[in-house]
Amino acid sequence: QVQLVESGGGLVQAGGSLRLSCAASGRTFSNDDMGWFRQAPGKEREFVAVVKWSDGRTTYSDSVKGRFTISRDNAKNIVELQMISLKPEDTAVYYCAAVWNSGSGFVTQPSAYPYWGQGTQVTVSS
């Protein structure tokens, strides 16, 4: 079965950097959108970034554009989220997710993703 396992979260000061990793297994993901989402206490889960495994195209939420970079490593079956210039408002549990999507557009709604990792905590102190 599909398994997504996140790692790399932690505590960092504002302005710092973290790299999250998502190891994907269980099937071929060549036609999937691989997304990162986050959920802060008392808030809904929100879209952060997505990459198309097939061609590496990406899109980002406005709140992280220019600070976060999503990428995939075909050889290792890993999706990464490089985060720089972190802000206290980036504090949340970050989730990796996968959805089959053969279309050219991106899937950004959390409800459309059937496969999720367990999440990794990112805390940014001020």
HELIX and SHEET records of a PDB file:
HELIX    1   1 PRO A   88  ASP A   90  5                                   3    
HELIX    2   2 PRO A  110  ALA A  112  5                                   3    
SHEET    1   A 4 GLN A   3  SER A   7  0                                        
SHEET    2   A 4 LEU A  18  SER A  25 -1                                        
SHEET    3   A 4 ILE A  78  MET A  83 -1                                        
SHEET    4   A 4 PHE A  68  ASP A  73 -1                                        
SHEET    1   B 6 GLY A  10  GLN A  13  0                                        
SHEET    2   B 6 THR A 120  SER A 125  1                                        
SHEET    3   B 6 ALA A  92  TRP A 100 -1                                        
SHEET    4   B 6 ASP A  32  GLN A  39 -1                                        
SHEET    5   B 6 GLU A  46  LYS A  52 -1                                        
SHEET    6   B 6 THR A  58  TYR A  60 -1                                        
SHEET    1   C 4 GLY A  10  GLN A  13  0                                        
SHEET    2   C 4 THR A 120  SER A 125  1                                        
SHEET    3   C 4 ALA A  92  TRP A 100 -1                                        
SHEET    4   C 4 TYR A 115  TRP A 116 -1                                        
END                                                                             
